């Protein structure tokens, strides 16, 4: 069994999702005089590779501790490579997925947009492109996830939602304008057409009540396991009351 690590390294340098608390770390004791090192950490649950739990966007949603390991967090799935079509502000669809891999009912789905190459730990690091310009899906894709009974998804960028279908659209009007212009030029439709108000953060708001959640900020060795069926595991804390959690994500190749 070969373990393929799909996790991004984490440190005080890892950018959290915009406006969220970054990782802060300090030693509260050192080897001298008591013989042990100890550290204190402060962070949000949305920094580095992390699993968004149902409770993150759903008041009655499950906490992280309530998510079963066998048959849910760990199980059969597929890693799909969309990096050949990925572009700033782009849209991907279920058709793009199924043209490249076979997705079975109840699968775990990992999406490689290629934007992990802009993550903080890479030589081409670009935090704005990673968080603000990565491609994302529309309601068509969310409906497909429901039809396929996807267990959970993972993406190698800042969010499973298109960044212009999040608060980033309001926070960065210059980026929203560029995105609107790009979409109109390529598709003949703008942001308001792709993402009307009732579709806001559809990958969270529509899917989380159904326990179709997702992990964000994947990376690691993802480029070594593209367009393959495999067994995938997500390993957060057994976090009672946790709305989300930093985690380790691994593909298990026989």
C-alpha positions in Angstrom: 0.0 0.0 0.0 1.4 3.4 -1.0 0.1 6.4 0.8 -0.2 9.6 -1.3 -0.3 12.7 0.9 -2.8 15.3 -0.5 -2.3 17.8 2.3 -0.7 21.2 2.2 2.0 21.9 4.9 0.8 24.3 7.6 2.7 27.0 9.6 2.3 30.5 10.8 3.0 31.5 7.1 -0.1 29.6 5.8 -2.8 32.1 4.7 -6.2 31.3 6.1 -9.3 31.9 4.0 -9.7 35.7 3.7 -10.6 37.5 7.0 -10.3 34.2 9.0 -7.8 33.9 11.9 -4.3 32.7 10.8 -2.3 30.2 12.7 -0.4 31.7 15.6 2.1 29.7 17.6 4.3 30.2 20.6 6.3 28.1 23.1 4.9 28.3 26.6 7.8 26.2 28.0 11.1 24.9 26.8 13.4 21.9 27.7 15.1 23.9 30.4 14.3 23.7 33.3 11.4 21.1 33.1 12.7 18.7 30.4 9.8 19.2 27.9 8.9 21.6 25.0 5.3 22.8 24.9 3.5 25.1 22.5 0.2 27.0 22.3 -1.7 27.4 19.1 -4.4 29.9 18.1 -6.2 29.5 14.8 -9.4 29.3 12.9 -10.6 26.0 11.5 -10.1 27.3 7.9 -6.3 27.5 7.5 -4.3 25.0 5.5 -5.9 21.7 4.4 -9.2 21.6 6.3 -12.6 19.9 6.2 -15.7 22.1 6.2 -18.2 20.3 8.4 -22.0 20.5 8.0 -22.2 22.7 11.1 -20.1 25.4 9.3 -23.1 26.5 7.2 -26.1 24.6 8.7 -27.3 25.4 12.3 -28.6 21.8 12.8 -25.7 20.3 10.9 -23.4 17.6 12.3 -20.2 18.4 14.1 -16.9 17.0 13.0 -17.0 14.3 15.7 -20.3 13.0 14.2 -18.9 12.2 10.8 -18.3 8.5 10.4 -14.8 7.4 9.5 -15.6 4.2 7.6 -17.9 4.6 4.7 -17.8 8.4 4.8 -14.5 10.1 5.6 -12.7 7.0 4.3 -13.8 5.1 1.2 -13.6 4.7 -2.6 -13.2 7.7 -4.8 -11.5 9.4 -7.7 -9.0 12.2 -8.3 -9.8 14.2 -11.4 -7.4 16.6 -13.2 -9.0 19.8 -14.6 -5.8 21.7 -14.8 -5.8 21.6 -18.6 -8.9 23.8 -18.7 -8.5 25.7 -15.5 -8.1 29.5 -15.8 -8.6 32.6 -13.7 -12.3 33.1 -12.9 -13.2 30.0 -15.0 -16.2 27.7 -14.7 -16.0 23.9 -14.5 -19.0 21.5 -14.9 -20.0 18.0 -14.2 -19.4 17.2 -17.9 -15.7 18.3 -17.5 -15.4 15.8 -14.6 -17.1 12.9 -16.4 -15.1 13.4 -19.6 -12.0 12.5 -17.6 -12.9 10.0 -15.0 -15.7 7.6 -14.1 -17.6 8.9 -11.0 -19.6 6.2 -9.3 -22.6 6.8 -7.0 -21.4 7.5 -3.4 -17.8 8.4 -4.4 -15.4 10.8 -2.7 -14.3 13.3 -5.3 -11.0 15.1 -5.4 -10.6 18.0 -7.9 -7.2 19.1 -9.1 -7.6 22.6 -10.6 -3.9 23.0 -10.7 -4.1 26.1 -8.6 -2.2 24.4 -5.8 0.8 25.6 -7.7 0.0 29.1 -6.4 -0.2 28.0 -2.7 2.0 29.7 -0.1 4.6 26.8 -0.1 5.2 26.8 -3.9 7.8 28.6 -5.9 5.1 30.3 -7.9 3.1 31.3 -4.8 0.4 33.9 -5.5 -2.1 34.3 -2.7 -4.5 36.4 -4.8 -4.7 33.9 -7.6 -5.0 31.0 -5.1 -7.8 32.6 -3.1 -9.5 35.0 -5.4 -9.2 33.9 -9.0 -9.4 30.1 -9.0 -12.1 28.4 -11.1 -15.3 27.1 -9.6 -18.7 25.5 -10.3 -22.3 26.7 -10.8 -25.6 25.3 -9.5 -25.5 22.7 -12.3 -22.5 21.1 -10.5 -24.1 21.1 -7.1 -27.2 19.4 -8.5 -24.9 16.7 -10.1 -23.2 16.1 -6.7 -26.7 15.4 -5.2 -27.6 13.1 -8.1 -24.3 11.2 -7.7 -24.6 11.1 -3.9 -21.1 12.3 -3.6 -19.8 11.6 0.0 -17.5 14.7 0.1 -15.3 16.7 -2.2 -11.8 18.1 -2.0 -10.3 21.0 -4.0 -6.7 22.2 -4.4 -7.6 25.9 -4.0 -9.1 28.4 -1.6 -12.8 27.3 -1.9 -15.1 24.7 -3.4 -17.3 27.6 -4.4 -16.3 30.0 -7.2 -14.6 32.9 -5.4 -17.0 35.4 -7.1 -19.8 33.4 -5.5 -18.5 34.3 -2.0 -18.0 37.4 0.0 -14.8 38.0 -1.9 -17.0 39.4 -4.7 -18.0 42.3 -2.4 -14.6 42.7 -0.7 -12.7 43.0 -4.0 -14.8 44.9 -6.5 -11.9 45.3 -8.9 -11.5 41.5 -9.1 -15.3 41.1 -9.5 -15.2 43.5 -12.5 -12.4 41.5 -14.1 -14.3 38.3 -13.6 -17.5 39.8 -15.0 -15.6 40.9 -18.1 -13.9 37.5 -18.6 -17.2 35.6 -18.2 -19.1 37.9 -20.6 -16.3 37.6 -23.2 -16.0 33.8 -23.0 -19.6 32.7 -22.3 -21.7 35.7 -23.2 -23.0 35.8 -19.6 -21.8 37.7 -16.6 -21.5 37.2 -12.8 -25.2 38.0 -12.2 -26.2 35.3 -14.7 -23.9 32.6 -13.3 -24.3 33.5 -9.7 -27.7 35.2 -8.9 -28.3 36.0 -5.2 -30.3 32.8 -4.5 -27.3 30.7 -5.7 -24.9 32.4 -3.2 -22.2 30.0 -1.9 -24.2 27.1 -3.4 -21.5 24.5 -2.7 -22.0 25.3 1.0 -25.5 26.4 1.5 -27.2 23.9 -0.9 -25.1 20.8 -0.1 -24.1 21.0 3.6 -27.7 20.2 4.9 -27.4 17.0 2.9 -24.0 16.2 4.5 -22.3 16.7 1.1 -19.4 18.7 2.4 -15.9 19.5 1.2 -12.3 19.9 2.0 -10.2 22.9 0.8 -6.6 23.8 0.3 -5.4 20.3 -0.8 -2.0 19.9 -2.4 1.0 17.8 -1.5 1.5 14.9 -3.9 -1.8 15.4 -5.8 0.0 15.7 -9.2 1.1 12.0 -8.9 -2.4 10.5 -8.7 -4.5 12.2 -11.4 -7.5 10.8 -13.2 -7.4 7.6 -11.1 -9.8 5.7 -9.0 -8.4 5.0 -5.5 -9.3 4.9 -1.8 -9.3 8.3 -0.1 -9.3 9.2 3.6 -9.8 12.5 5.4 -8.6 12.6 9.0 -9.7 15.5 11.1 -9.8 15.5 14.9 -12.7 13.8 16.6 -13.9 17.3 17.3 -17.1 17.5 19.4 -18.9 20.7 18.6 -16.4 21.4 15.7 -17.9 23.3 12.7 -14.8 22.5 10.6 -11.3 21.1 11.2 -7.7 21.2 10.0 -7.1 17.7 8.6 -4.8 15.3 6.8 -6.0 13.9 3.5 -4.4 10.7 2.0 -5.0 8.6 -1.1 -4.3 4.9 -0.5 -2.9 3.2 -3.7 -2.6 -0.5 -3.8 
